[in-house]
Amino acid sequence: MRAHPWIIRRLSARYRRLDEGIRMKWLWAIALTAGLACQTAGAAAFYENKTLAHPLIEGLQESSATLAFIKEAGGVKGYYCICNMPNAEPRLLDDFGQATIESVFLMSLDSEDPTRFVLFRQNEQYRIYAYKYNDNDHLYSRVTRLQPALDRITAGQKHLDALTIKKALSQNTPLNYRFYYEESGVPEFDQLDFSQGTLVSYYGQYYDPLSNPTPDDEPYFYKKTYQEKDGRFLTVTFWRWLDGTLVEGNRTLYNYQVRRIAWETAPLKFTGSEDGQSVSYDSGSISAKGAYKQGVRIGPWSISKDEKYSASGHFAEGKREGQWSIYQDGQTLDGEYHNDLREGRWQLSNYDEMEWVATGFQTYVHGQLNGPSELTIAGNTERGNYVDDKRQGPWETKAGNGDYTNDLQSGPWTLKTDNGHTQTVNFVAGKKEGELRDFDANGVLTYIEHYKAGVLSGSRESVLAAGTSR
């Protein structure tokens, strides 16, 4: 079975998403030297007889790990160990170089889980690193998307402490900085620092602006602008992941993430003023990419709702036009749209070679099935004609051969049975009517039944080998 290119790209992005694409995969296989190997019987002793650059921290709130900053020949390195786990061993948190560790503290920036911060001095300058713990793989990873905001906090500071940093971070609009976002190929989009920008407004569930939202207002979205060019604003729409909220003092936190990046002429309007490139996201993966002109889709677009659906083609004045390719549930459909309606022959292919997926073609006129159709599913082919989305005239089907009138079986039919027999019967408005004759594989009559409006009437007449009935 082959994976559709859209699925490959989306899954690849998903596996990179949670930690900005640099999960520090080397953590899995790092060879800890200098006596750092952890013995199963005494895992907590990895820091013993080492010179510490900061007091030992045990039982971290977010992970229950032990955290030690150890002075080594090349500088200070931070190691953590969840030593109450089987086969536990210390792992490298980070290499801080020739530094002094000033403070280690925890702060929540979203409702998902807290962020661990390390404040240190290096070359007489303050630096801050942020880390998130992943409970699935029991690893910490650096939150690099937050780094520009942290660098702005430390710039030019002669004195800095955890309280000052927390106050500065609390001024930022809420966002889950852990997320990795699939690159769009639009440099001005991919290089955005989401911690900057100018807040436009918060919005409710139904896209109504909220000037000073409270938790009761349910602020599901907010928008920020980042630059202006010729009357258009580079605008990012953030949306709230539908999970719980976190209340810390007077702060109410949600799990916001990027929903869309687009050029807009009137950012306060939730939608309708898009003008230029646009990229939409779903959990960090691109779900739509293309361009708008005065709020209307134009030119080439690619759209994906999940791993089971994707589509690509052109828009003209907001309507699908020309050749389109659609992938859905293992099947690809290729054909043309005119004025947003399917036209002509559409080819269906079993892309993932699934038994239940149809292959063949269907014919459309103004978005309705009109004309010849031929589809094969699991080796069974059905062919005939449609008129206004309804089967009409002679058809070959899995059930047998006969005519349709307005999508209902009509007139004489030859039916196929599971035991290899054939049956002849008349249909009226889709229901069996009159005499049904059953023949075995050799064409020998085996029994006769009678139907009224699809219901068996009377008893079955079995036919003996000599040709008499009983």
C-alpha positions in Angstrom: 0.0 0.0 0.0 1.3 3.4 -1.0 0.9 6.5 1.2 -0.4 9.6 -0.6 2.1 12.4 -0.7 -0.1 14.7 1.4 -0.3 12.0 4.1 3.5 11.5 4.1 4.1 15.3 4.4 1.5 15.7 7.2 2.7 12.8 9.2 6.3 13.9 8.9 5.2 17.3 10.2 3.3 15.8 13.1 6.2 13.8 14.3 8.3 17.0 14.3 5.6 19.3 15.7 5.9 19.2 19.5 9.4 20.6 19.9 10.0 23.0 17.0 11.5 20.3 14.8 14.7 19.8 16.8 13.6 17.2 19.3 17.3 16.6 20.1 16.9 13.0 18.9 20.5 12.3 20.0 19.1 12.3 23.6 17.9 8.8 23.0 21.4 7.4 22.3 23.7 9.8 24.0 26.7 8.1 25.6 27.1 9.6 29.0 30.7 9.6 30.0 32.8 10.8 33.0 31.1 8.4 35.4 27.6 9.6 34.6 26.3 6.1 33.9 23.4 5.3 36.2 23.3 2.0 38.1 19.8 0.5 38.4 20.2 0.0 42.1 21.4 3.5 42.8 20.1 5.6 39.9 19.9 8.8 42.0 23.6 8.8 42.5 24.6 10.1 39.1 25.6 13.5 40.5 27.6 12.1 43.4 31.3 13.2 43.7 30.6 15.9 41.0 31.1 19.6 41.4 27.6 21.2 41.1 27.1 24.7 39.5 23.7 25.0 41.2 22.0 23.3 44.2 20.6 19.9 43.3 16.9 20.0 42.5 14.9 16.8 43.2 11.3 16.0 42.3 10.6 18.5 39.6 6.9 19.3 39.6 6.3 18.6 35.9 8.3 15.3 35.7 9.5 14.2 39.2 13.0 14.2 37.8 16.2 15.1 39.6 18.1 18.0 37.9 21.8 18.6 38.4 24.0 21.2 36.8 27.5 19.7 36.8 30.8 21.5 36.2 32.9 19.7 33.6 36.1 20.5 31.7 34.2 22.2 28.9 31.8 24.1 31.1 28.5 23.5 32.8 26.1 20.8 31.7 22.6 20.1 33.0 21.5 16.5 33.5 18.2 15.1 34.5 17.1 11.7 35.6 13.7 10.3 36.4 15.4 7.8 38.7 12.3 6.1 40.0 11.7 4.6 36.5 13.0 1.2 35.5 16.4 1.3 33.7 16.6 5.0 34.5 19.7 6.9 33.4 20.7 10.6 33.3 20.1 12.5 30.1 21.6 15.8 28.9 19.3 18.8 29.4 21.7 21.2 27.8 25.3 22.4 27.5 25.6 25.9 29.0 29.3 26.3 28.4 31.3 28.6 30.6 28.4 29.8 32.6 27.0 30.4 36.1 23.5 29.1 36.8 21.5 31.9 38.4 18.0 30.5 38.7 15.8 27.6 37.7 12.1 28.1 37.9 8.7 27.0 36.5 6.0 29.0 34.8 2.9 28.2 32.8 2.5 29.9 29.5 -0.4 27.8 28.3 -2.9 25.3 29.8 -1.2 22.2 28.5 1.8 22.0 30.9 4.3 24.3 32.6 7.6 25.4 31.1 10.9 25.0 32.9 13.3 28.0 32.7 17.0 28.2 33.3 18.6 31.7 33.9 22.4 31.7 33.5 25.2 34.2 32.9 27.7 33.6 30.1 30.4 36.1 29.1 29.0 38.6 31.5 25.6 38.5 29.8 22.3 36.9 30.9 20.8 34.1 28.9 17.5 32.2 29.4 16.6 28.8 28.0 13.1 27.3 28.2 12.2 23.6 28.2 9.1 21.5 28.0 8.7 18.0 29.3 7.0 15.3 27.2 5.3 12.8 29.4 5.1 10.3 26.5 8.8 9.9 25.9 9.9 11.3 29.3 12.2 13.8 27.6 12.9 17.5 27.9 13.3 19.6 24.8 14.2 23.2 24.3 11.4 25.5 23.3 13.2 27.3 20.6 10.2 29.2 19.2 10.2 31.2 22.5 13.9 32.0 22.3 13.5 35.4 20.6 11.2 36.6 23.3 13.7 35.4 26.0 16.6 37.2 24.2 14.6 40.4 24.3 14.1 40.1 28.0 17.8 39.6 28.7 19.1 42.2 26.2 21.2 44.9 28.1 20.2 43.7 31.6 22.6 44.3 34.4 20.4 42.5 36.9 17.8 39.8 36.2 15.9 37.4 38.3 13.0 34.9 38.0 10.3 37.4 39.2 11.3 40.0 36.6 11.3 37.3 33.8 7.9 36.1 34.9 6.5 39.6 34.8 7.8 40.1 31.3 6.5 36.8 30.0 3.1 37.4 31.5 2.8 40.5 29.1 2.9 38.2 26.1 -0.3 37.0 24.4 -0.9 33.4 25.4 0.4 30.7 23.1 1.7 27.1 23.2 5.2 27.7 22.1 6.0 24.0 22.0 4.2 23.5 18.6 6.2 23.1 15.4 4.5 24.5 12.3 5.1 22.9 9.0 7.0 25.3 6.7 4.8 27.0 4.1 7.5 28.0 1.6 6.5 31.7 2.1 9.6 33.2 3.8 7.7 36.1 5.5 5.4 33.6 7.1 8.0 31.0 8.1 10.2 33.6 9.7 7.6 35.1 12.0 8.3 35.5 15.7 4.8 34.9 17.2 5.8 36.4 20.5 5.9 39.8 18.8 3.2 41.6 16.8 0.3 43.9 17.7 -2.8 42.5 19.2 -5.9 43.2 17.0 -8.6 41.7 19.1 -9.9 38.6 20.8 -12.9 36.8 19.4 -15.7 34.6 20.7 -16.8 31.2 19.4 -18.9 32.8 16.7 -16.1 35.2 15.6 -17.5 38.3 17.4 -14.8 40.7 18.6 -14.2 40.9 22.4 -12.5 44.1 23.6 -11.6 43.0 27.1 -12.5 39.4 27.4 -13.0 37.6 30.6 -13.1 33.8 31.0 -16.9 33.9 30.9 -16.6 35.5 27.4 -14.9 32.3 26.1 -12.2 33.9 24.0 -11.7 31.2 21.3 -9.5 33.2 18.9 -7.3 36.3 18.8 -5.5 38.0 15.9 -2.2 39.9 15.7 -0.5 41.9 12.9 3.2 41.8 12.3 3.9 44.2 9.4 2.1 46.5 6.9 2.7 46.7 3.2 0.6 48.8 0.8 -2.5 48.8 2.9 -2.3 45.1 3.7 -1.4 43.6 7.1 0.5 40.4 7.7 -2.0 38.8 10.1 -1.9 35.7 12.2 -5.1 34.2 13.6 -4.7 32.1 16.8 -7.3 29.6 18.0 -7.8 27.8 21.2 -7.4 24.1 21.3 -10.5 22.6 22.9 -9.1 21.4 26.1 -9.2 22.7 29.7 -8.2 26.1 31.0 -5.7 26.9 33.7 -6.2 29.6 36.2 -3.2 31.0 38.1 -4.0 34.0 40.2 -5.4 36.6 37.9 -4.2 34.8 34.8 -6.4 32.5 32.8 -4.4 30.4 30.3 -5.6 28.5 27.3 -3.8 26.2 24.8 -3.7 28.6 21.8 -2.0 27.7 18.5 -1.7 29.2 15.0 -4.8 28.8 12.9 -4.0 31.0 9.8 -1.4 33.3 8.5 -2.6 35.7 5.8 -2.3 39.2 4.3 -5.5 41.1 5.2 -6.7 44.6 4.4 -9.0 44.9 7.5 -7.6 42.6 10.2 -10.4 43.4 12.7 -12.8 41.6 10.5 -12.5 37.9 11.4 -12.6 36.8 7.8 -13.4 38.4 4.4 -10.5 40.9 4.0 -7.8 38.4 2.9 -5.7 39.8 0.0 -2.6 37.8 -0.9 -0.9 34.6 0.2 -2.7 32.6 2.9 -1.7 29.5 4.9 -4.0 27.7 7.3 -2.9 25.1 10.0 -4.5 22.3 11.8 -2.4 21.2 14.8 0.8 22.4 13.2 0.2 20.8 9.8 -0.8 22.9 6.7 -4.5 22.4 6.0 -4.9 25.0 3.2 -2.5 27.1 1.1 -3.2 29.5 -1.7 -4.0 33.2 -2.4 -6.9 35.6 -2.1 -7.9 38.7 -4.0 -10.2 40.9 -2.0 -11.4 38.1 0.2 -12.0 35.6 -2.7 -9.8 32.6 -3.5 -7.8 32.7 -6.7 -5.2 30.7 -8.4 -3.7 27.4 -7.3 -4.8 26.0 -3.9 -4.0 22.9 -1.9 -6.4 21.8 0.9 -6.2 19.0 3.4 -8.6 18.3 6.3 -6.8 15.3 7.8 -4.8 12.3 6.7 -7.8 11.0 4.9 -8.6 14.0 2.6 -6.7 16.3 0.4 -7.4 18.3 -2.8 -5.5 20.5 -5.1 -6.5 22.6 -8.1 -7.3 26.2 -9.2 -9.8 28.8 -8.1 -11.3 31.5 -10.3 -13.2 34.3 -8.5 -13.7 32.0 -5.5 -14.9 29.0 -7.5 -13.1 25.8 -8.4 -12.1 25.9 -12.1 -10.2 23.5 -14.3 -8.3 20.3 -13.4 -8.6 19.1 -9.8 -7.2 16.1 -8.0 -8.9 14.8 -4.8 -7.7 12.1 -2.4 -10.2 10.7 0.0 -10.2 7.5 2.1 -7.7 5.7 -0.2 -9.2 6.8 -3.4 -8.1 9.5 -5.9 -10.5 11.4 -8.1 -9.3 13.4 -11.1 -11.4 15.6 -13.3 -12.5 19.2 -14.1 -14.6 21.8 -12.4 -16.3 24.6 -14.2 -18.0 27.3 -12.2 -17.4 25.2 -9.0 -19.3 22.2 -10.5 -17.9 18.9 -11.8 -17.9 18.5 -15.6 -17.1 15.7 -18.0 -15.4 12.4 -17.1 -13.9 12.0 -13.7 -11.4 9.2 -13.2 -11.5 7.2 -9.9 -8.4 5.3 -8.8 -7.7 2.9 -5.9 -4.6 4.7 -4.8 -4.0 2.7 -1.6 -5.1 -0.6 -3.2 -7.9 -1.2 -0.7 -10.4 -3.8 -1.6 -13.5 -1.7 -0.9 -12.4 1.3 -3.0 -13.9 1.8 -6.4 -11.9 2.3 -9.7 -13.3 3.5 -13.0 -15.0 6.6 -14.2 -18.2 8.7 -13.9 -19.6 11.5 -16.1 -20.9 14.8 -14.9 -22.9 17.7 -16.4 -23.2 20.8 -14.2 -22.3 18.9 -11.0 -24.7 16.0 -11.5 -24.0 12.5 -12.7 -25.1 12.5 -16.4 -23.9 9.9 -18.9 -21.9 6.7 -18.7 -20.5 5.3 -15.5 -18.3 2.3 -14.9 -17.0 1.4 -11.4 -15.2 -1.7 -10.2 -15.2 -2.7 -6.5 -13.5 -5.9 -5.3 -13.6 -7.4 -8.8 -17.2 -6.6 -9.4 -18.0 -4.1 -12.2 -21.1 -2.0 -12.4 -21.8 0.0 -15.6 -24.6 2.0 -17.1 -25.9 5.5 -17.5 -27.0 8.3 -15.2 -29.6 11.0 -15.9 -29.7 13.9 -13.4 -27.9 11.8 -10.7 -30.2 8.8 -11.2 -29.6 5.5 -12.8 -31.5 5.2 -16.1 -31.8 2.5 -18.7 -29.8 -0.8 -18.9 -27.3 -1.5 -16.2 -24.9 -4.3 -15.3 -24.6 -4.5 -11.5 -23.2 -6.9 -8.9 -26.8 -7.9 -8.2 -27.6 -8.6 -11.9 -28.6 -7.0 -15.2 -31.7 -5.0 -16.1 -33.1 -1.6 -16.5 -33.5 1.4 -14.1 -36.2 4.0 -14.2 -35.5 7.1 -12.0 -32.9 5.1 -9.9 -35.3 2.1 -9.3 -35.1 -1.3 -10.9 -37.8 -1.6 -13.5 -38.9 -4.4 -16.0 -37.3 -7.8 -16.5 -34.1 -8.5 -14.6 -31.6 -11.4 -14.4 -30.3 -11.6 -10.9 -27.2 -13.4 -9.6 -27.2 -15.4 -6.3 -24.4 -16.3 -3.9 -24.7 -20.0 -4.8 -24.0 -19.5 -8.5 -27.7 -19.6 -9.5 -29.5 -17.0 -11.7 -33.0 -15.8 -11.3 -35.4 -14.1 -13.7 -38.0 -11.7 -12.3 -39.9 -8.5 -13.2 -39.5 -5.3 -11.1 -42.0 -2.5 -10.7 -40.7 0.7 -8.9 -37.7 -1.2 -7.5 -39.8 -4.2 -6.1 -40.2 -7.7 -7.4 -43.5 -8.3 -9.1 -44.9 -11.6 -10.4 -43.1 -14.8 -11.1 -39.4 -15.4 -10.1 -37.6 -18.4 -11.7 -34.4 -19.8 -10.2 -31.9 -21.7 -12.4 -28.8 -23.6 -11.3 -25.3 -23.2 -12.8 -26.3 -25.6 -15.6 -29.4 -23.6 -16.5 -31.8 -26.1 -15.0 -34.9 -24.6 -13.4 -34.9 -25.4 -9.6 -37.9 -23.5 -8.2 -40.5 -20.8 -8.8 -41.8 -18.1 -6.5 -44.4 -15.3 -6.8 -44.1 -11.8 -5.5 -46.5 -8.9 -5.0 -44.8 -5.4 -4.4 -41.6 -7.1 -3.3 -43.3 -9.6 -0.9 -43.3 -13.3 -1.4 -46.9 -14.5 -2.2 -47.7 -18.1 -1.6 -45.3 -21.0 -1.4 -42.2 -21.8 -3.3 -42.7 -24.4 -6.1 -39.7 -26.7 -6.2 -39.0 -28.3 -9.6 -38.1 -32.0 -9.8 -35.4 -33.4 -12.0 -38.0 -34.8 -14.4 -39.4 -31.3 -14.9 -42.5 -31.6 -12.7 -43.2 -29.3 -9.8 -44.4 -30.0 -6.3 
